[in-house]
């Protein structure tokens, strides 16, 4: 029975994004990295590969990463942006 309670607690449907203050910090840090990288984007192929990786991630909800709170269609475009779980390959 304890295993079922643990599984229910770990269920990805109960995951929530980080608090707004943490999301703001994550965004500021990511934007600083993006600007210092020259605002460069990944190729269309790399972009699609990043989103495909997100498709199988337990932290994805629609267009949002519940680990960092970012909007994936935007975050997956920037070369300097990184997956908080380390799942994206380096461009």
C-alpha distance (Angstrom), angle and dihedral (degrees) to the residues before:
residue distance angle dihedral
X1 . . .
X2 3.81 . .
X3 3.81 88.2 .
X4 3.80 90.4 57.4
X5 3.80 91.5 50.0
X6 3.80 90.3 49.8
X7 3.81 91.1 48.4
X8 3.80 91.3 50.1
X9 3.80 90.1 49.2
X10 3.82 91.5 49.3
X11 3.82 92.9 45.8
X12 3.80 107.9 127.4
X13 3.79 90.8 -134.9
X14 3.81 88.3 72.5
X15 3.80 94.4 52.9
X16 3.77 115.7 114.1
X17 3.80 130.1 -164.1
X18 3.80 116.9 -102.3
X19 3.81 119.3 -88.0
X20 3.81 115.7 -73.9
X21 3.81 91.4 -107.8
X22 3.83 90.6 56.7
X23 3.81 91.3 45.6
X24 3.81 89.6 52.7
X25 3.81 90.8 50.7
X26 3.82 91.4 47.5
X27 3.81 90.2 50.4
X28 3.82 93.9 47.7
X29 3.80 92.0 49.4
X30 3.81 92.6 46.4
X31 3.81 92.2 48.6
X32 3.81 91.2 49.6
X33 3.82 89.2 52.8
X34 3.81 90.6 47.0
X35 3.81 93.5 50.9
X36 3.82 92.9 45.1
X37 3.82 87.7 52.3
X38 3.81 90.3 56.3
X39 3.83 95.5 -102.5
X40 3.79 89.7 -79.0
X41 3.78 121.1 171.0
X42 3.79 130.2 -146.3
X43 3.79 120.7 -113.4
X44 3.80 119.2 -90.7
X45 3.82 88.7 -106.6
X46 3.82 92.0 52.5
X47 3.81 90.1 46.4
X48 3.81 92.3 53.4
X49 3.81 91.0 45.7
X50 3.81 91.0 52.7
X51 3.79 92.3 51.0
X52 3.82 91.2 46.4
X53 3.79 88.1 54.2
X54 3.80 88.8 51.4
X55 3.82 90.5 50.3
X56 3.80 89.9 70.9
X57 3.80 96.8 40.7
X58 3.79 119.9 111.5
X59 3.82 89.8 -141.6
X60 3.81 96.2 60.5
X61 3.79 118.9 104.6
X62 3.81 112.1 174.9
X63 3.83 104.9 -58.5
X64 3.79 95.1 -15.3
X65 3.78 136.3 92.0
X66 3.79 108.5 -142.0
X67 3.80 91.7 -161.8
X68 3.83 96.0 63.1
X69 3.81 102.2 7.7
X70 3.82 95.0 -123.0
X71 3.79 127.2 143.0
X72 3.78 103.9 -111.0
X73 3.80 100.2 -149.0
X74 3.80 88.1 59.3
X75 3.79 99.7 37.3
X76 3.81 94.4 48.4
X77 3.83 90.1 60.1
X78 3.81 100.3 61.2
X79 3.78 116.6 84.7
X80 3.81 92.9 -146.5
X81 3.81 94.4 48.8
X82 3.78 115.2 103.1
X83 3.77 135.9 -160.2
X84 3.83 108.3 -110.0
X85 3.80 88.0 -137.5
X86 3.82 92.8 50.8
X87 3.81 92.6 -118.9
X88 3.82 99.6 128.9
X89 3.79 117.7 88.8
X90 3.78 116.5 -123.2
X91 3.82 111.5 -96.6
